[in-house]
Amino acid sequence: MENKQVTQNDVAREAGVTRSMVSYVINGTEGRSVAPETRQRILEVIDRLGYRPNKAAQVLQQGEVAFASKRIGVVLRDPDMFRRPYYAEILAGIHTAAHEHNYKVSFIRFFEEFKDPVLFNELVHEEEIGGLILIATDQCIKGAEDNRLVQRMKERIQKVVCVDWKFDGLSSVTFDRRDAAKKAAAYVIEKGYTDLSYIGELDNRVDGIEDVIVSKCQVFGAFDMKGGYEAVAEIQNSGRFPRAIVCGSDEVAYGVLCHLNKLNISVPAQVAVISIDDLEASSYITPPLTTVNVQKQGMGRKAVELIVSGTAGQGEKALNIELPTELITRVSA
């Protein structure tokens, strides 16, 4: 015989409180109206009785759109992003902020998956989610079909936020890549390293370096550790090592440092290395990496806050927020 589902009334009776108090605790809207010891007692009863919310009843009571309004969908460029510590920190910021605001992350999927109309229609609509966060999906938008897909998301969901990229007519949370690279290059130049090479993403970070250098800078494209490692081989083949290497990301810098170590090139005595990101590992590698801090968790948190506050507008109401960066000096430069 199937066990009777535990209700909020059952929890209230067992805890010796009103049903409204149980509802406040479950929905995270109690504020100061429920004493901490009462809240703890309610949670203990919930755990002991095995209470779980009845989704069907909630939908009937609130309506499908209202029920979905506190649910957020997240779209990533591709599965590789799960392996990248930079994006892991952004996701951590999203999950932390969602929890604090009593929102739920309804799904994390990949951009290419939404070209399946069945999945798109299942997940991207206002009865499923109230907000959508697109992380670095500019890197997979390669033509008219991809642009149309973003436009369709924009039409379906009112509160859409781009993180680490921008799309015309949508709100975004980013950092100034050009300014971050400019800070890195200016620092090593100030330290007397006038002969620079750049290894990293071929975007406006290159412009930031060219803003502050006088002589021509060698530029090598790379976006991960392997790319950074291989770029050092290209420099070696050119027959001339620069006095400083500016890396577009910390992951690229790890590959650079690894290959320099293999070549017995001392950092920073022979070649200084500076980067952009400030991943957690950067303060523990040898030598500790001088880098420009990017607010990775901050970008994720801010994206959620724009959705929660309802300020993630579109068109003329779109908000484009750039979080500040900060130079972190360590041994490598």
PyMOL commands that set and color helices and strands:
alter all, ss='L'
color gray80, all
select helices_A, chain A and resi 8-15+19-27+36-49+55-62+64-68+79-83+85-100+111-115+117-123+137-140+144-156+177-190+204-210+225-238+250-262+280-283+296-309+315-317
alter helices_A, ss='H'
color red, helices_A
select strands_A, chain A and resi 71-76+104-110+131-135+160-163+171-174+196-200+218-221+244-247+272-277+290-293+320-322+326-328
alter strands_A, ss='S'
color yellow, strands_A
deselect
rebuild
show_as cartoon
